[in-house]
Amino acid sequence: MTKADIVNEIAKNTGIEKVAVQKTVEAFMDALKSSMIAGNNVYLRGFGSFVIKKRAKKTARNISKNTTIIIPAHNIPAFKPAKTFVNKVKSHVKK
């Protein structure tokens, strides 16, 4: 499902114009990004949490040049789904 599909689905279910829904979805994503860039986690009850994970410094190999490189410590965004969300997906998704 793409962002356009989400906008279409919300517009169809709520009766709100697609342009307004698209602006709302974009504003939500911008607020989420801004909050995480500022170092804050975002918690959406019943859906999940967007958290910042810290990755430690590590040593890696560049196989093509056969050299060792150091990857510095860094932060990455991550999503952790809520238990209710996970349980619904487990029980409804068919293999």
Z-matrix of the N, CA and C atoms (Angstrom, degrees):
N
C 1 1.446
C 2 1.535 1 108.15
N 3 1.303 2 116.62 1 131.37
C 4 1.457 3 121.70 2 -179.81
C 5 1.527 4 110.08 3 -99.47
N 6 1.326 5 115.63 4 174.08
C 7 1.465 6 120.06 5 177.65
C 8 1.531 7 110.32 6 -61.07
N 9 1.328 8 117.23 7 -39.07
C 10 1.467 9 121.14 8 178.13
C 11 1.529 10 110.63 9 -62.57
N 12 1.333 11 117.11 10 -39.47
C 13 1.470 12 120.83 11 177.42
C 14 1.523 13 110.89 12 -63.70
N 15 1.326 14 116.50 13 -40.46
C 16 1.470 15 120.93 14 178.66
C 17 1.522 16 109.85 15 -63.65
N 18 1.332 17 116.73 16 -45.01
C 19 1.472 18 120.93 17 179.08
C 20 1.518 19 109.90 18 -60.60
N 21 1.329 20 117.94 19 -45.66
C 22 1.469 21 121.40 20 179.20
C 23 1.519 22 111.65 21 -61.43
N 24 1.323 23 117.23 22 -42.84
C 25 1.471 24 121.64 23 -179.21
C 26 1.529 25 111.29 24 -64.16
N 27 1.331 26 116.65 25 -44.65
C 28 1.462 27 120.10 26 179.73
C 29 1.527 28 110.28 27 -65.79
N 30 1.328 29 117.10 28 -42.86
C 31 1.464 30 120.87 29 179.39
C 32 1.529 31 110.79 30 -61.83
N 33 1.329 32 116.76 31 -41.55
C 34 1.462 33 121.12 32 -179.86
C 35 1.535 34 111.13 33 -66.26
N 36 1.343 35 117.06 34 -41.76
C 37 1.463 36 121.02 35 -176.12
C 38 1.530 37 113.67 36 -76.98
N 39 1.326 38 117.56 37 -27.99
C 40 1.470 39 120.07 38 -175.79
C 41 1.515 40 113.98 39 -105.21
N 42 1.325 41 117.80 40 -20.41
C 43 1.454 42 120.67 41 -177.40
C 44 1.525 43 113.12 42 82.22
N 45 1.322 44 117.00 43 6.19
C 46 1.463 45 121.66 44 178.03
C 47 1.526 46 107.87 45 -82.93
N 48 1.336 47 115.94 46 147.26
C 49 1.465 48 120.27 47 -179.31
C 50 1.528 49 110.62 48 -61.34
N 51 1.336 50 115.69 49 147.74
C 52 1.460 51 121.14 50 -178.50
C 53 1.522 52 112.05 51 -60.90
N 54 1.334 53 116.67 52 -36.64
C 55 1.471 54 120.17 53 -178.81
C 56 1.523 55 110.44 54 -62.91
N 57 1.328 56 116.85 55 -43.39
C 58 1.465 57 121.38 56 179.65
C 59 1.525 58 110.49 57 -66.71
N 60 1.315 59 116.86 58 -40.75
C 61 1.464 60 120.86 59 179.26
C 62 1.526 61 109.53 60 -65.27
N 63 1.331 62 117.35 61 -42.30
C 64 1.455 63 120.54 62 -179.90
C 65 1.527 64 110.69 63 -62.82
N 66 1.329 65 117.59 64 -41.74
C 67 1.469 66 120.71 65 177.86
C 68 1.522 67 110.60 66 -63.09
N 69 1.323 68 117.02 67 -39.40
C 70 1.460 69 121.47 68 179.84
C 71 1.527 70 110.85 69 -66.29
N 72 1.324 71 117.17 70 -44.99
C 73 1.470 72 121.25 71 179.42
C 74 1.528 73 109.57 72 -63.34
N 75 1.332 74 117.06 73 -43.83
C 76 1.470 75 121.01 74 178.19
C 77 1.526 76 110.75 75 -61.91
N 78 1.343 77 116.93 76 -42.80
C 79 1.465 78 120.82 77 179.45
C 80 1.525 79 111.01 78 -63.55
N 81 1.338 80 117.09 79 -40.02
C 82 1.465 81 121.16 80 176.95
C 83 1.518 82 110.71 81 -61.06
N 84 1.330 83 116.13 82 -46.79
C 85 1.462 84 119.75 83 -178.72
C 86 1.529 85 111.00 84 -65.56
N 87 1.327 86 117.48 85 -38.78
C 88 1.464 87 120.61 86 177.53
C 89 1.531 88 111.12 87 -64.36
N 90 1.338 89 116.62 88 -42.03
C 91 1.469 90 120.51 89 178.66
C 92 1.525 91 110.49 90 -64.06
N 93 1.320 92 116.60 91 -40.50
C 94 1.464 93 121.66 92 178.29
C 95 1.527 94 110.58 93 -62.42
N 96 1.328 95 116.60 94 -47.98
C 97 1.464 96 120.79 95 179.47
C 98 1.522 97 111.43 96 -62.47
N 99 1.328 98 116.41 97 -45.71
C 100 1.468 99 120.32 98 -178.93
C 101 1.519 100 111.39 99 -60.64
N 102 1.317 101 116.40 100 -42.47
C 103 1.457 102 120.94 101 -179.68
C 104 1.520 103 110.56 102 -63.85
N 105 1.318 104 117.11 103 -43.32
C 106 1.461 105 119.71 104 -178.70
C 107 1.524 106 111.70 105 -71.74
N 108 1.330 107 117.78 106 -35.46
C 109 1.460 108 121.06 107 176.56
C 110 1.528 109 110.09 108 -63.00
N 111 1.346 110 116.10 109 -34.03
C 112 1.466 111 121.21 110 177.99
C 113 1.523 112 111.95 111 -75.62
N 114 1.351 113 117.79 112 -5.36
C 115 1.460 114 121.36 113 177.84
C 116 1.511 115 114.35 114 95.12
N 117 1.327 116 117.32 115 12.33
C 118 1.469 117 121.06 116 -179.11
C 119 1.529 118 110.39 117 -102.01
N 120 1.321 119 116.31 118 143.12
C 121 1.458 120 121.96 119 173.18
C 122 1.523 121 108.42 120 -84.27
N 123 1.336 122 116.69 121 156.14
C 124 1.459 123 122.10 122 179.44
C 125 1.521 124 107.84 123 -120.42
N 126 1.326 125 117.11 124 125.16
C 127 1.461 126 122.85 125 -177.64
C 128 1.523 127 109.75 126 -114.77
N 129 1.332 128 117.25 127 122.63
C 130 1.456 129 123.06 128 177.63
C 131 1.529 130 107.40 129 -117.28
N 132 1.317 131 116.05 130 102.79
C 133 1.462 132 121.55 131 -175.27
C 134 1.524 133 111.32 132 -57.27
N 135 1.307 134 116.03 133 131.53
C 136 1.457 135 122.39 134 179.64
C 137 1.518 136 113.57 135 83.85
N 138 1.332 137 118.24 136 -8.96
C 139 1.460 138 121.96 137 -179.70
C 140 1.521 139 110.97 138 -115.68
N 141 1.341 140 116.34 139 -57.23
C 142 1.452 141 119.82 140 179.15
C 143 1.512 142 111.93 141 158.79
N 144 1.310 143 115.09 142 -173.58
C 145 1.460 144 121.87 143 -177.27
C 146 1.519 145 110.36 144 -125.64
N 147 1.316 146 115.31 145 136.47
C 148 1.453 147 121.82 146 171.31
C 149 1.517 148 105.53 147 -99.61
N 150 1.324 149 116.68 148 112.41
C 151 1.464 150 121.07 149 -173.35
C 152 1.524 151 110.38 150 -122.40
N 153 1.316 152 114.65 151 159.67
C 154 1.459 153 121.25 152 176.34
C 155 1.517 154 107.34 153 -100.30
N 156 1.330 155 116.36 154 121.93
C 157 1.462 156 121.19 155 178.63
C 158 1.521 157 108.95 156 -103.93
N 159 1.318 158 114.83 157 140.42
C 160 1.458 159 120.53 158 177.85
C 161 1.529 160 108.66 159 -96.02
N 162 1.312 161 116.34 160 128.12
C 163 1.464 162 121.95 161 176.52
C 164 1.520 163 108.01 162 -104.32
N 165 1.302 164 116.91 163 131.88
C 166 1.462 165 122.12 164 -178.54
C 167 1.531 166 110.56 165 -75.57
N 168 1.328 167 115.32 166 160.81
C 169 1.466 168 120.83 167 175.16
C 170 1.526 169 108.03 168 -64.61
N 171 1.342 170 116.55 169 140.64
C 172 1.465 171 118.86 170 179.36
C 173 1.524 172 110.46 171 -147.13
N 174 1.296 173 113.95 172 162.12
C 175 1.455 174 121.75 173 177.89
C 176 1.518 175 108.29 174 -100.89
N 177 1.333 176 116.13 175 134.91
C 178 1.463 177 121.10 176 -179.94
C 179 1.522 178 109.33 177 -131.61
N 180 1.326 179 115.96 178 170.97
C 181 1.462 180 120.37 179 -179.81
C 182 1.518 181 109.72 180 -118.41
N 183 1.334 182 115.46 181 136.80
C 184 1.452 183 121.79 182 169.37
C 185 1.522 184 105.80 183 -94.55
N 186 1.319 185 116.76 184 102.27
C 187 1.456 186 121.53 185 -171.42
C 188 1.528 187 111.61 186 -65.54
N 189 1.320 188 117.62 187 -38.60
C 190 1.464 189 119.53 188 -176.26
C 191 1.526 190 112.15 189 -66.39
N 192 1.339 191 117.97 190 -35.44
C 193 1.465 192 121.21 191 179.51
C 194 1.524 193 112.38 192 -99.57
N 195 1.329 194 116.99 193 -6.07
C 196 1.460 195 123.45 194 -178.66
C 197 1.538 196 111.57 195 55.70
N 198 1.332 197 114.86 196 48.05
C 199 1.460 198 120.39 197 179.14
C 200 1.521 199 109.76 198 -125.71
N 201 1.314 200 114.99 199 160.10
C 202 1.459 201 121.34 200 176.50
C 203 1.518 202 108.14 201 -99.19
N 204 1.346 203 115.95 202 136.65
C 205 1.464 204 120.10 203 176.41
C 206 1.516 205 108.91 204 -126.24
N 207 1.308 206 115.45 205 152.58
C 208 1.467 207 121.49 206 177.64
C 209 1.527 208 107.81 207 -102.47
N 210 1.308 209 116.16 208 125.28
C 211 1.462 210 120.92 209 174.49
C 212 1.528 211 106.47 210 -98.50
N 213 1.338 212 117.76 211 117.36
C 214 1.460 213 119.80 212 -176.41
C 215 1.535 214 112.25 213 -69.56
N 216 1.314 215 115.90 214 163.16
C 217 1.468 216 120.64 215 175.90
C 218 1.521 217 108.46 216 -62.22
N 219 1.332 218 116.34 217 142.27
C 220 1.458 219 119.86 218 -179.23
C 221 1.524 220 109.75 219 -155.52
N 222 1.328 221 114.93 220 166.36
C 223 1.461 222 121.55 221 178.12
C 224 1.518 223 109.26 222 -107.72
N 225 1.341 224 115.77 223 144.00
C 226 1.456 225 120.66 224 176.75
C 227 1.526 226 109.68 225 -132.88
N 228 1.339 227 117.59 226 148.69
C 229 1.464 228 119.37 227 174.70
C 230 1.526 229 109.58 228 -78.64
N 231 1.322 230 115.92 229 146.45
C 232 1.463 231 120.85 230 178.82
C 233 1.525 232 109.04 231 -144.81
N 234 1.318 233 116.07 232 155.54
C 235 1.463 234 121.71 233 177.32
C 236 1.515 235 108.81 234 -116.76
N 237 1.332 236 115.54 235 131.15
C 238 1.462 237 121.08 236 176.26
C 239 1.524 238 107.14 237 -120.31
N 240 1.341 239 117.99 238 110.90
C 241 1.463 240 120.03 239 -177.61
C 242 1.526 241 111.87 240 -69.72
N 243 1.330 242 115.27 241 150.78
C 244 1.469 243 121.38 242 176.93
C 245 1.528 244 109.16 243 -71.25
N 246 1.325 245 116.45 244 153.77
C 247 1.465 246 120.96 245 -178.09
C 248 1.523 247 111.85 246 -59.28
N 249 1.339 248 117.61 247 -40.03
C 250 1.469 249 120.26 248 179.82
C 251 1.526 250 110.95 249 -63.97
N 252 1.319 251 116.25 250 -38.63
C 253 1.461 252 121.76 251 177.86
C 254 1.530 253 110.20 252 -64.59
N 255 1.317 254 116.57 253 -46.41
C 256 1.465 255 121.89 254 179.78
C 257 1.524 256 110.10 255 -60.69
N 258 1.330 257 117.28 256 -45.09
C 259 1.462 258 120.80 257 -178.80
C 260 1.524 259 112.08 258 -63.66
N 261 1.347 260 117.35 259 -38.97
C 262 1.468 261 119.92 260 178.23
C 263 1.522 262 110.86 261 -65.39
N 264 1.313 263 117.13 262 -41.93
C 265 1.461 264 120.59 263 179.37
C 266 1.528 265 109.92 264 -64.77
N 267 1.333 266 117.30 265 -43.83
C 268 1.462 267 120.95 266 -179.80
C 269 1.528 268 111.70 267 -60.12
N 270 1.328 269 116.26 268 -40.35
C 271 1.464 270 119.59 269 -174.37
C 272 1.537 271 113.39 270 -83.87
N 273 1.323 272 118.83 271 -18.13
C 274 1.466 273 119.82 272 -175.04
C 275 1.525 274 115.17 273 -111.04
N 276 1.313 275 118.66 274 -20.41
C 277 1.458 276 120.36 275 -179.36
C 278 1.515 277 109.75 276 -82.19
N 279 1.336 278 115.43 277 127.01
C 280 1.461 279 120.53 278 -178.82
C 281 1.514 280 109.26 279 -95.38
N 282 1.300 281 115.89 280 143.74
C 283 1.464 282 121.60 281 -178.87
C 284 1.488 283 112.45 282 -81.41
